[in-house]
Amino acid sequence: MAAMSPSAERSVPRWSPLVALAVLVTAASLATVPDCGGGDRFVRWRDGTDHGPWRSVFDGHGVNGARGDVVSLRPMEAAGPAETHAGLVVSRARYGAMEFRLRARTVAQLRERKPNPWEAAWVVWGYSDASHFYYFILKPTGWELGKRDPAYPGGQRFLSTGRRAFALDRWYQVAVVHRGAGMAVRVDDRDVTAFTDAERPYTGGSVGLYTEDAEVEFRDISVLARH
C-alpha cells in the first residue's frame, strides 16, 4: 500500500466556514482499548493480523505493535525524497455516532532530509477501507483535517487546516466527535475545528491509527458510542 499523501508540497484550497457541531447525544456504551501487548514486552503485529480490538492493516515494511497499552507504528525509513512508507492499524469494531479519545505523539520523523510536515501522527475515523476515511494530523507546523476520497485528485480532500503546531516527542490528548455528517476535534481540552461534510459523508466506520514516514505512539484509547 502506497502512502496517502502526495510527494509534492501540498496546496490548500479555500475552505467553507466551519460549522459548529452540536453534540446533543447521550452515551450508549464505552469501549476502552485494553492492554494489547505482553506487559512491558513489545509485541509485533504483522500485516493482516488481529490483536484484541485492533487489526494491523499494513506496517510500511517496518513495525506495528504494542507494549502494554501503547500502540506503536514505525514504517521503514524512506531512502529518497520520492519514496514514502506508511503504517495503519484500525479497530475491528465499527461505530456510527461516537467520541474517539486517545493520546498521541510523534516520536520522530524518519525522513533524514527535509521531512514533510504531514509525516506525523494521524488520528483516523469513519474508516471503511484505505480509500475512505477521515483523518486529523498533529503536524509540527500546524494541524490538518481531511478526508480520503477517491472522487478528488490524489484521492484526498482537505477539509480544514490551522497554524497551531504540535511538537515532536510530546503527548497530546485528542478527542474526535463524529455524528452523521458532522465532526469536531479537541486537543488538550481546547476546541480545534468543527466541520460538516456536505459531499458523500462517511457516517460510520472503524477508528484507526496512521503514520507516514514517522514513528508514532498512541495510548489511553477509548470510543464512546452515542445516539
N, C-alpha and C positions, 0 to 999 in steps of 0.2 A: 504494500500500500504506500503510495507516494504521500508526502506531507501535503497539507492542505493549503498552505499559504503560497502566493506567488513568489518567485525568486526576486523579482524586481521590487523596487521601493513602492509601497502602497500609495495610491491616490485615494483620498477620501471625498466622496460626493457630498453635496449639501443635504442636510438631514431635515426631515419634517420636525416640527416642535415636539418635544417629549410630551407624552400623555400620561398623567398620573394614574397609577394603578390602585384602585380601591379594593382592598382585600377584606371584603365583608363575608368571611367564611369562618367556619368552625372546624376545630381539629377533629379528625376522624380516627387516625391511628398514627403512631410514631414508630418508625423503623430505624433503629440505631445500628450502625455497622459494628459488629463485634470484632474482637481480636482475630485478625485474618492470618496471622503467621504462627510462629512457634516460639512465643515468648520473645527473648532477646535474639533469637536466631533468625537471620534473613531467609525467607522462603521465596525462591524464584517462581514466577508464573509464566509458563510457556504460552505461546500463541494458541488461542482457541480453547484454553482450559478454564474451568470454573473453580472458584475458591470462595466458599461461603456465598455471600451475596454478590460476588463480583465475577465478571468474565474478562479475561485478558484477551483483547481483540488482536493487537499486534504490538511488538516491542521495538520496532525500528532497527532490528538487528543488534539490539542492546539488551537491556534487562528491565523487566517489570517484576514487581514482587512486593512483599510486605515484611516488616519487622514489628511484631506486636500489632498495634492499631494504626501504624504509619504505612501508608501505601506509597511506594516509590516507583518512579519511571525514569529510566536513563537510556535513551536511544544511543546508537553508535555515533561517534563524533564524525562530523562532515569533513571529508578530505579536501574539498574545494568549495568555492563560492556558489557553484551551480548545483551542489549536492545538498540534500537535506534528508533527515530521518525523523520519524515521529513515533510516539507511543500512545496507546489508547487502552483504557480499562473502562468498562461500563457495568452498570448494575444489571443483574439478571431480572429483577422486577421492573415493571413499567408503571408509570404514575401519570395520573391526569393532573388535576389541580393539586399543587403541593408547594411546600417550602423546603428547599435543599440547603442545608447548613454544613459548613466544613471549615477547617483551617487549611490554608495553602501557602506554600512558599516555593520560590525558585531558588534552588540551592546554588546552581551555577549555570551560566550559558556555556555551551560546549564548543561553539564555533570559535576557533582561535583568533581569527582576524575579522574585525568588523561584524560582530554578531548583530542579527536583526532584532528590532525591538519586540517582535511577537514571539521570539524564542524564549518562552517563559511558561508559567503555569496557566493552563486553561481549565475553566470550570464548564462542564457540558450538561445540557438537559434537553428534553424533548427529542431524544435520540431514537431513531428507528434503524438507521444504517449510517455508514461513513459518509454518505452524501446528503443526509437530512438530520440536522440538529441545530440548536442554538448554543452559543458559547460566550464566555466572558474571559478576557485575558488581563492578567495583572502585569502590565508591561513596565519596565524600568523608566519608560518615557511617558507613561500615561496609561489609560485603560481603553479597552475596546469591547463593544457588544456587537455580536454578529450572528449570521445565520449561514449554515451550509445549505446552499440551494442550487440545484443543477440548472435552474432557469436563468441564472446570472453568469456572466463571463467568469471563467475560472471556477464556477460552482460555489461562489462565495459572495454574500451580500453584507455590506457594512451597515449596521443599524444606527450606531451612535458611538462617539468617542469623547474622551476628555483628557485633560492635562495632568490630573492627579497621578503622580508617579508612585511606583511600588518597588522598593529597594530589594536587591538580591539578598538571599540568605536571611530573610526575616519572615516570620509567620504573620498571616493576615486572616482575620475571621470574615468569611464570606457567607452571605445569605441571599438566596435567589428565591423569589416568589413567582410562581407561574400559574396562571389561571386563564383558560381559554386562549385568547389572542394576546393577553396582556402579561407583562413581566416587569419585575423590578429587582434591582440589585442593591444591597447594602454591603459596605466593608467597614469592619470595626465599628458597627452600630451607627454609621453615617450613610445617609442616602446617597447613592452614586448616580443612578439613572433609572428611568422608567420608560417603557416603550410598548406601544400596541402595534402588532403586526397585522396590517391590512391585506397582505398578499400571501395567500395559501398558508395560514398559520399552522404550526405544529401544536396541537392541543394536548399531546401526551407523548410519553416515551420513557426511555431509560435515562438515568443520570449518569454522568461519566467524568473521567479524569483524563486529561490530554496534555501532550507536550510536543513541541518541535524543537529539536536541537538544543535541549536544555535538560538538566537534571532537576526534577521537581518532586515534592513530597506533599501528601495530604493526610489529615488526621481529624479526629473528633467529628466524624461524618454522620449525619442523620438526615432522614427525609420525613417530613411531617405532611401526611396526606390531608387534603382539605376538601370541603364540599361548599 
